Amino acid sequence: MIGIRYLSVMFGGACAGLAGAHLSLVYTPQWVENMTAGRGWIALALVVFASWRPWRVLAGAYLFGAISIAQLHIQAIDLNDLAFLPGPLYWIAGLVKSVPSQFLSSLPYLATVIVLVLISRIQAADDDEHAGLARPAVRSGHVDK
């Protein structure tokens, strides 16, 4: 059992190393200071959000990814391209475009905080659910080594 835990930690470390290599070689093909820009915090929030349920990982990843991409698309809106919209919709598009880019850039982090607050309220009763993860496995009165 202890060996499986060590292998799991090594696998997780290898995946994190591959993710870092992808970030610095493919996603941003250069090394820049603070290139992760807080994405690790969002990934940690995703783990808490998922609470050991794979379907929640998928839903949370799509949610946080959609918010990250949406803020980029909102910043790139050109109101001249939206002139075909009826008056009220064009007005709403102009209102969204007038939101400061700094606020739009903070949307993924704000969504993360909101989701964590909501999840913490829901999971308050389930605090002991995974308490066994910190204890060594016991089989027939002996601790695995």
VEXPA-325274 format. One record per residue (C-alpha): x negated, y negated, z; residue in three letters; residue number from 1. Coordinates in steps of 0.05 Angstrom, whole numbers. Last residue first. Layout:
REM residues N
+--------+--------+--------+---------+-----+
!     c1 !     c2 !     c3 ! residuo ! num !
+--------+--------+--------+---------+-----+
!      X !      Y !      Z !     ALA ! NUM !
...
+--------+--------+--------+---------+-----+
REM end
This chain:
REM residues 145
+--------+--------+--------+---------+-----+
!     c1 !     c2 !     c3 ! residuo ! num !
+--------+--------+--------+---------+-----+
!   -124 !     23 !     89 !     LYS ! 145 !
!    -52 !     43 !    104 !     ASP ! 144 !
!    -32 !     34 !    177 !     VAL ! 143 !
!    -14 !     99 !    212 !     HIS ! 142 !
!     50 !    118 !    249 !     GLY ! 141 !
!     77 !    161 !    194 !     SER ! 140 !
!     71 !    105 !    143 !     ARG ! 139 !
!     64 !     33 !    165 !     VAL ! 138 !
!     58 !    -24 !    113 !     ALA ! 137 !
!     21 !    -85 !    137 !     PRO ! 136 !
!     63 !   -145 !    159 !     ARG ! 135 !
!     67 !   -212 !    122 !     ALA ! 134 !
!    115 !   -187 !     68 !     LEU ! 133 !
!    161 !   -159 !    121 !     GLY ! 132 !
!    191 !   -228 !    136 !     ALA ! 131 !
!    226 !   -227 !     68 !     HIS ! 130 !
!    299 !   -233 !     89 !     GLU ! 129 !
!    285 !   -265 !    157 !     ASP ! 128 !
!    300 !   -336 !    134 !     ASP ! 127 !
!    365 !   -317 !     98 !     ASP ! 126 !
!    413 !   -364 !    136 !     ALA ! 125 !
!    376 !   -427 !    114 !     ALA ! 124 !
!    376 !   -402 !     42 !     GLN ! 123 !
!    434 !   -445 !     16 !     ILE ! 122 !
!    410 !   -509 !     49 !     ARG ! 121 !
!    339 !   -496 !     26 !     SER ! 120 !
!    363 !   -483 !    -44 !     ILE ! 119 !
!    398 !   -551 !    -49 !     LEU ! 118 !
!    337 !   -588 !    -22 !     VAL ! 117 !
!    291 !   -550 !    -69 !     LEU ! 116 !
!    335 !   -565 !   -129 !     VAL ! 115 !
!    336 !   -639 !   -112 !     ILE ! 114 !
!    261 !   -642 !   -103 !     VAL ! 113 !
!    248 !   -606 !   -169 !     THR ! 112 !
!    298 !   -651 !   -206 !     ALA ! 111 !
!    260 !   -711 !   -179 !     LEU ! 110 !
!    195 !   -681 !   -203 !     TYR ! 109 !
!    221 !   -666 !   -273 !     PRO ! 108 !
!    253 !   -737 !   -276 !     LEU ! 107 !
!    189 !   -774 !   -258 !     SER ! 106 !
!    170 !   -787 !   -330 !     SER ! 105 !
!    239 !   -817 !   -342 !     LEU ! 104 !
!    229 !   -865 !   -284 !     PHE ! 103 !
!    161 !   -886 !   -310 !     GLN ! 102 !
!    191 !   -895 !   -380 !     SER ! 101 !
!    238 !   -949 !   -354 !     PRO ! 100 !
!    312 !   -938 !   -371 !     VAL !  99 !
!    330 !   -983 !   -430 !     SER !  98 !
!    335 !   -925 !   -478 !     LYS !  97 !
!    391 !   -895 !   -436 !     VAL !  96 !
!    430 !   -960 !   -440 !     LEU !  95 !
!    418 !   -964 !   -515 !     GLY !  94 !
!    443 !   -893 !   -524 !     ALA !  93 !
!    504 !   -911 !   -481 !     ILE !  92 !
!    518 !   -972 !   -526 !     TRP !  91 !
!    511 !   -929 !   -588 !     TYR !  90 !
!    561 !   -880 !   -558 !     LEU !  89 !
!    610 !   -936 !   -542 !     PRO !  88 !
!    605 !   -967 !   -612 !     GLY !  87 !
!    609 !   -905 !   -656 !     PRO !  86 !
!    542 !   -873 !   -676 !     LEU !  85 !
!    515 !   -886 !   -746 !     PHE !  84 !
!    463 !   -936 !   -718 !     ALA !  83 !
!    427 !   -879 !   -682 !     LEU !  82 !
!    364 !   -880 !   -725 !     ASP !  81 !
!    357 !   -955 !   -711 !     ASN !  80 !
!    360 !   -939 !   -637 !     LEU !  79 !
!    295 !   -901 !   -640 !     ASP !  78 !
!    293 !   -850 !   -585 !     ILE !  77 !
!    223 !   -828 !   -567 !     ALA !  76 !
!    230 !   -840 !   -492 !     GLN !  75 !
!    293 !   -798 !   -491 !     ILE !  74 !
!    257 !   -742 !   -527 !     HIS !  73 !
!    201 !   -741 !   -475 !     LEU !  72 !
!    250 !   -742 !   -417 !     GLN !  71 !
!    289 !   -685 !   -448 !     ALA !  70 !
!    226 !   -642 !   -454 !     ILE !  69 !
!    211 !   -643 !   -380 !     SER !  68 !
!    285 !   -635 !   -362 !     ILE !  67 !
!    291 !   -575 !   -409 !     ALA !  66 !
!    228 !   -543 !   -380 !     GLY !  65 !
!    254 !   -551 !   -308 !     PHE !  64 !
!    321 !   -519 !   -326 !     LEU !  63 !
!    292 !   -466 !   -372 !     TYR !  62 !
!    242 !   -445 !   -318 !     ALA !  61 !
!    297 !   -446 !   -266 !     GLY !  60 !
!    342 !   -401 !   -307 !     ALA !  59 !
!    287 !   -351 !   -322 !     LEU !  58 !
!    261 !   -350 !   -250 !     VAL !  57 !
!    333 !   -344 !   -226 !     ARG !  56 !
!    344 !   -283 !   -269 !     TRP !  55 !
!    282 !   -251 !   -236 !     PRO !  54 !
!    309 !   -257 !   -164 !     ARG !  53 !
!    255 !   -259 !   -111 !     TRP !  52 !
!    276 !   -327 !    -84 !     SER !  51 !
!    277 !   -359 !   -153 !     ALA !  50 !
!    280 !   -430 !   -126 !     PHE !  49 !
!    219 !   -418 !    -82 !     VAL !  48 !
!    180 !   -391 !   -141 !     VAL !  47 !
!    205 !   -449 !   -184 !     LEU !  46 !
!    182 !   -498 !   -131 !     ALA !  45 !
!    113 !   -468 !   -136 !     LEU !  44 !
!    115 !   -477 !   -211 !     ALA !  43 !
!    137 !   -550 !   -202 !     ILE !  42 !
!     79 !   -562 !   -155 !     TRP !  41 !
!     32 !   -530 !   -206 !     GLY !  40 !
!     59 !   -577 !   -259 !     ARG !  39 !
!     35 !   -637 !   -219 !     GLY !  38 !
!     -1 !   -672 !   -276 !     ALA !  37 !
!    -39 !   -609 !   -297 !     THR !  36 !
!    -89 !   -651 !   -336 !     MET !  35 !
!   -111 !   -688 !   -273 !     ASN !  34 !
!   -178 !   -708 !   -304 !     GLU !  33 !
!   -182 !   -690 !   -378 !     VAL !  32 !
!   -213 !   -631 !   -413 !     TRP !  31 !
!   -195 !   -626 !   -486 !     GLN !  30 !
!   -148 !   -585 !   -529 !     PRO !  29 !
!    -87 !   -603 !   -486 !     THR !  28 !
!    -38 !   -546 !   -496 !     TYR !  27 !
!    -88 !   -499 !   -528 !     VAL !  26 !
!   -156 !   -501 !   -493 !     LEU !  25 !
!   -144 !   -535 !   -426 !     SER !  24 !
!    -73 !   -511 !   -413 !     LEU !  23 !
!    -85 !   -442 !   -443 !     HIS !  22 !
!   -147 !   -432 !   -399 !     ALA !  21 !
!   -108 !   -454 !   -338 !     GLY !  20 !
!    -52 !   -405 !   -354 !     ALA !  19 !
!   -103 !   -349 !   -365 !     LEU !  18 !
!   -134 !   -364 !   -297 !     GLY !  17 !
!    -65 !   -365 !   -264 !     ALA !  16 !
!    -50 !   -297 !   -296 !     CYS !  15 !
!   -116 !   -269 !   -271 !     ALA !  14 !
!   -102 !   -295 !   -201 !     GLY !  13 !
!    -33 !   -263 !   -201 !     GLY !  12 !
!    -64 !   -197 !   -225 !     PHE !  11 !
!   -116 !   -201 !   -169 !     MET !  10 !
!    -62 !   -214 !   -118 !     VAL !   9 !
!    -21 !   -155 !   -143 !     SER !   8 !
!    -83 !   -110 !   -143 !     LEU !   7 !
!    -96 !   -130 !    -70 !     TYR !   6 !
!    -24 !   -116 !    -51 !     ARG !   5 !
!    -26 !    -49 !    -87 !     ILE !   4 !
!    -89 !    -31 !    -50 !     GLY !   3 !
!    -56 !    -48 !     17 !     ILE !   2 !
!      0 !      0 !      0 !     MET !   1 !
+--------+--------+--------+---------+-----+
REM end
